[in-house]
Amino acid sequence: MNKLPNIKTHFADWYQSVVYDAELADQTPVRGCMVIRPYGYAIWERMQHILDLQFKKLGIQNAAFPLLIPLSFLQKEKEHVEGFAPEVAVVSHAGGKELEEPLVVRPTSETIIHTMFARWIHSWRDLPLKINQWCSVVRWEMRPRPFLRTSEFWWQEGHTAHETEEEARRMAEQMHQLYRVFMEEYLAMPVIAAAKPPHERFAGADETFTLEGCMQDGKALQMGTSHLISQDFARAFGITFQNRQEGISYPFLTSWGVSTRMIGGMIMTHGDQKGLIIPPKIAPVQVVIIPIFKAENRERVLEATRELAKQLHQVARITVDESDTETPGAKFYRWELKGVPLRVEIGMRDIDAGTVTVVDRPEGVKRLIQWTQVEQTVEDLLVEIQQKLFEKAKEHRAAQWVVTDETLAQFGHRLAENNGFYEVGWSGDEKAIVALKEFGGTIRCVLPTHQRKRCFYNGSESRYDIVVAKAY
Amino acid sequence: MNKLPNIKTHFADWYQSVVYDAELADQTPVRGCMVIRPYGYAIWERMQHILDLQFKKLGIQNAAFPLLIPLSFLQKEKEHVEGFAPEVAVVSHAGGKELEEPLVVRPTSETIIHTMFARWIHSWRDLPLKINQWCSVVRWEMRPRPFLRTSEFWWQEGHTAHETEEEARRMAEQMHQLYRVFMEEYLAMPVIAAAKPPHERFAGADETFTLEGCMQDGKALQMGTSHLISQDFARAFGITFQNRQEGISYPFLTSWGVSTRMIGGMIMTHGDQKGLIIPPKIAPVQVVIIPIFKAENRERVLEATRELAKQLHQVARITVDESDTETPGAKFYRWELKGVPLRVEIGMRDIDAGTVTVVDRPEGVKRLIQWTQVEQTVEDLLVEIQQKLFEKAKEHRAAQWVVTDETLAQFGHRLAENNGFYEVGWSGDEKAIVALKEFGGTIRCVLPTHQRKRCFYNGSESRYDIVVAKAY
């Protein structure tokens, strides 16, 4: 088997190799589009399952809207079309004929969903309306990278309408926090939950909240967003309702989404030289059981293995790798590459001694465990691994985080060469954005604090604390 | 509220009104495309959940393949492109430029999935490979009808590859039977599980198995299909594997799918003049609790209602309709329209007497039940309703089913005027297909029996027993 590229010196190559070698995804002959293979899709299904339950508890209902949207719909909201028009895929022909009006493959569904909202919302009694859609969207991508940037990607997009701006803002903030807790508790990823600066907002949003993860190479990854949508959308799409005073009002709208990009973030946060490490709470397979046998004791070992599997099935998502076309060593290598949190080995010596060997993926510590203790041990270790991965990721981010009153001229080259998160002050001067670009950096978010006194760009008085970093 | 069109005299209008009024789906400004609204989508999610568990037990794994497929891929298999080319939506531009090669929005995914199979399959050890995808597909539709024919529809498409033809055939038959059992046990719909005649096969299939439901108007609905795919696909896409004799072989392929069309079938099988009737096993809401209160006893009734809800929550999927902007009568009407199997009413008189009123949707029988008996009653009634709906649907189909040795000239006008299923003999003469069209009929399937002696078309010796009907 091929060794992975060096994670320290060739992080980008390492990332792509892990994605393909661990069979999470594959390239396709369709430019910029990937296939999510079963192992990668099982991770996405875990994410969907957990989030979907949480959405439903908040009264959010799933629905399905058309994939194809008339081009004119995108043009109804000025900023929206400017943001998305360059990226869309356009259907010109269908059913053997040229279409009277071109359709675009949805890059996001605000325009069609708001069109339907206008049909469905009549009175304040119809509000709040909270809709979610699990689907794929298409945004043409010139430099695709699996899970991070592909022309098609899979996501959920939530869309809500509310009577008041306060309620809409609470909704956008609630989803923002729901995402943060999910990323921290399930993906074991520390994320900054903060607002985007105005120039980084969603095309047509009054406010965009973002979740920014810190990858092992010190670059940022935007992991999800939640928007307070401009009321211009309600006006553009004619969404009105009879308010409690029997007048006519425009509702306040939100939208929010997370995507398969989270899988990329998880890989780049936890992986190591051996490959993927999947946090136990999100792992499709938490424990792989590998029987170690020779021809003469094969049946006895497999019998004990199945007994063990039955036991562990009660406490974890498990798989048994029984195949006899591979050596145990080759199996170890493959399941390590795939990032399964725990490996349980069982051979003749174990059977005689009433033990098994339990090996954790992140640290590779081997533990000889009594058969009677194995369920408890596995349960405990899964909890411990989850916590340790989160702690390690937090430590790593702390090591990448620089709080400084230096100006860009002073720290820019360090950012350009070594990446990292720079917490600095900003006056709001937009020239800073262009200047940052030269060093490969962007303003990732505006922090809720205000402690840095000087603008990192021009040295004048600062208005905001921000985080500056390179980003995927 | 509007009354529904008469189900006996205006079945098609009745159907559309039920779909829209019960808020299952809605029309959109995108030609031929519908929105599945939350109530309709919740039914689809129930179907997905049940089927997905069954697929996984058979070792079928979910994955996600590109939505856009190069036009040339469709052209690799001659019959396939002839079947689908007239229906596809074509993307000519993307990312602001004309594409070098047009892409089609997938009408089905054989061509892209087989392309990936060629990359993934090397040895007999890689087989069987069993992949499924939940997604939407686009086939341009001139006469759209919600759930039955829309330009975009939602489905699952399974694709497998096998070492031997026997194994592939077993797989196609296994899925065919899985679908049949699902339709009978969950949707309470009797379906004919049989083979399609050659001219009705999937474009590029050696054999197509179909599930044919009988709607209340005596027309057939194809509810799902399972195909043994021609080995030409493996050749066209270069899928080969090293066989057990170390030679090179082409694998044998299957594909199989069911779609949101099943929702249409369910409506047309069980609905009545009051609207939808959803079989309990598939109903997103099995029991609606409606408190009956006046201003002066509102709190006491609502308190008892919530208590009751807590109890019933243990045994059924329930909802409580607490709103005080509607009369109980209006609520009854709406939940009947939506086809919820059971309604539980609770008012002051009930609270004083320690009773509730339970009303079943199909027969509208009111039962005064002791509070202590309510959970058991609900459980029992849900089972009973499920069984009775299936029995009634079977009786209805039997009443539509005509076994005859008559020729088309004799029964054709009855078919044209009154619909119905005609079980007749067929010599295999393809002229029969055109002749049938004049009466609006098609050959729905070839039965496994051979009891009819004369061909319904030309009176010659019959080779097959077939079912002839009009179809959606």
Chai-1 contact restraints between the chains, C-beta under 6 A:
chainA,res_idxA,chainB,res_idxB,connection_type,confidence,min_distance_angstrom,max_distance_angstrom,comment,restraint_id
A,T28,B,P66,contact,1.0,0.0,6.0,A-B,restraint_1
A,V30,B,P66,contact,1.0,0.0,6.0,A-B,restraint_2
A,V30,B,L68,contact,1.0,0.0,6.0,A-B,restraint_3
A,C33,B,P66,contact,1.0,0.0,6.0,A-B,restraint_4
A,V35,B,F65,contact,1.0,0.0,6.0,A-B,restraint_5
A,V35,B,M116,contact,1.0,0.0,6.0,A-B,restraint_6
A,I36,B,A63,contact,1.0,0.0,6.0,A-B,restraint_7
A,I36,B,A64,contact,1.0,0.0,6.0,A-B,restraint_8
A,R37,B,A63,contact,1.0,0.0,6.0,A-B,restraint_9
A,P38,B,Q61,contact,1.0,0.0,6.0,A-B,restraint_10
A,P38,B,A63,contact,1.0,0.0,6.0,A-B,restraint_11
A,Y41,B,N62,contact,1.0,0.0,6.0,A-B,restraint_12
A,Y41,B,A63,contact,1.0,0.0,6.0,A-B,restraint_13
A,Y41,B,A64,contact,1.0,0.0,6.0,A-B,restraint_14
A,Q61,B,P38,contact,1.0,0.0,6.0,A-B,restraint_15
A,N62,B,Y41,contact,1.0,0.0,6.0,A-B,restraint_16
A,A63,B,I36,contact,1.0,0.0,6.0,A-B,restraint_17
A,A63,B,R37,contact,1.0,0.0,6.0,A-B,restraint_18
A,A63,B,P38,contact,1.0,0.0,6.0,A-B,restraint_19
A,A63,B,Y41,contact,1.0,0.0,6.0,A-B,restraint_20
A,A64,B,I36,contact,1.0,0.0,6.0,A-B,restraint_21
A,A64,B,Y41,contact,1.0,0.0,6.0,A-B,restraint_22
A,F65,B,V35,contact,1.0,0.0,6.0,A-B,restraint_23
A,P66,B,T28,contact,1.0,0.0,6.0,A-B,restraint_24
A,P66,B,V30,contact,1.0,0.0,6.0,A-B,restraint_25
A,P66,B,C33,contact,1.0,0.0,6.0,A-B,restraint_26
A,P66,B,E152,contact,1.0,0.0,6.0,A-B,restraint_27
A,L67,B,S136,contact,1.0,0.0,6.0,A-B,restraint_28
A,L67,B,E152,contact,1.0,0.0,6.0,A-B,restraint_29
A,L68,B,V30,contact,1.0,0.0,6.0,A-B,restraint_30
A,P86,B,G96,contact,1.0,0.0,6.0,A-B,restraint_31
A,A89,B,V91,contact,1.0,0.0,6.0,A-B,restraint_32
A,A89,B,A94,contact,1.0,0.0,6.0,A-B,restraint_33
A,V90,B,H93,contact,1.0,0.0,6.0,A-B,restraint_34
A,V91,B,A89,contact,1.0,0.0,6.0,A-B,restraint_35
A,V91,B,V91,contact,1.0,0.0,6.0,A-B,restraint_36
A,S92,B,S92,contact,1.0,0.0,6.0,A-B,restraint_37
A,H93,B,V90,contact,1.0,0.0,6.0,A-B,restraint_38
A,A94,B,A89,contact,1.0,0.0,6.0,A-B,restraint_39
A,A94,B,W140,contact,1.0,0.0,6.0,A-B,restraint_40
A,G95,B,W140,contact,1.0,0.0,6.0,A-B,restraint_41
A,G96,B,P86,contact,1.0,0.0,6.0,A-B,restraint_42
A,M116,B,V35,contact,1.0,0.0,6.0,A-B,restraint_43
A,S136,B,L67,contact,1.0,0.0,6.0,A-B,restraint_44
A,W140,B,A94,contact,1.0,0.0,6.0,A-B,restraint_45
A,W140,B,G95,contact,1.0,0.0,6.0,A-B,restraint_46
A,E152,B,P66,contact,1.0,0.0,6.0,A-B,restraint_47
A,E152,B,L67,contact,1.0,0.0,6.0,A-B,restraint_48
